[in-house]
């Protein structure tokens, strides 16, 4: 029994290490081998080796380095077997061995810097514009966030074979396009950076408000997105949009624990216990926002959203929130990044600033927008405004419609509770 318990504990440790280190191993191998598919295969081989070795010998002091060394050795063995068929593999094998020798003599700080560079390369490869947005997200979640194909499928309510095919096709597309494993420069960096930031923000949002499943939030996804954002900010320090996104994610992440009640139920912003907000993340977010503004990015879409989040973060109570400023910021965001979702959020701010009667026409205008046809927050917001106007039967119908549209169990429970509240009030 004790041996089984120890093995189980070791397997849990391996799983935790893999979540943290897999992206670093794949990134390092991909740069050396110039083959994303082979890099992931060899990283998986190293994981299998860990599963075979660590339960017997114990978890090494530096498990990430163990995985990387094991993967590199297997890469060298693989390339040696192929060198008779292709001189390119012979050259790669020699280069990989040289890198191994060179790394042994370098200090740990330099190695950490190289790892960050490798990860950044992998971010830009995974988010290459030659791929569709769905493919970029799937590949990023797989390679950089360490999610399994099944986890990605559940997160986005897609069939597992569909996600698996999407990832395979993405790797094939990158190979056929002969995409370089490097951080782009100049105009190419600007072009690709927007794509990278968009994917990182999608990953964060899926963690902040899960689109499906039984959990209201998925903190691990938020943490991965934040890690990528901070790394981008460190390696592109003069890009205001990067700092704007980091600011937004830091401040939003500060509320993660308060968004969930003791039984896992969803807790909306105005009902949250603000003492549970993470003040360190708020300070980091406000510093990143100040940096974005200093670099001339105050009116970038991420910085504007971060400024809105900052209004909430600075308010000690819900009643102290500066809703007039928030409504003004949403109006500015609508100019920079026009979308019906932004207009819906602006309507909420207008309602809080001047009352539900002035906001309802703004929401009603959005009902015919095709993009909002299946967006459950539209009837949810409309239901809230109708409830405040004492139009309880209409409000109940809207909350029930929103509950039928959402795929998240916690959110559905919240909306149905609002519908019952309307029925009781009516």
Secondary structure, 3 states (H helix, E strand, C coil): CHHHHHHHHHHHHHHHHHHHHHHHHHHHHHHHHCCHHHHHHHHHHHHHHHHHHHHHHCCCCCHHHHHHHHHHHHHHHHHHHHCCCCHHHHHHHHHHHHHHHHHHCCCHHHHHHHHHHHHHHHHHHHCCCCCCHHHHHHHHHHHCCCCCHHHHHHHCCCCHHHHHHHHHHHHHHHHHCCCCCCCCCHHHHHHHHHHHHHHHHHHHHHHHCCCEECCCCCHHHHHHHHHHHHHHHHHCCCCHHHHHHHHHHHHHHCCCHHHECCCCCECCHHHCCHHHCCHHHHHHHHHHHHHHHHCCCCCCHHHHHHHHHHHHHHCCCHHHCCHHHHHHHHHHHHHHCCCHHHHHHHHHHHHHHHCHHHHHHHHHCCCCCHHHCCCHHHHHHHHHHHHHCCCHHHHHHHHHHHHHHCEEHHHHHHHHHHHHHHHHHC
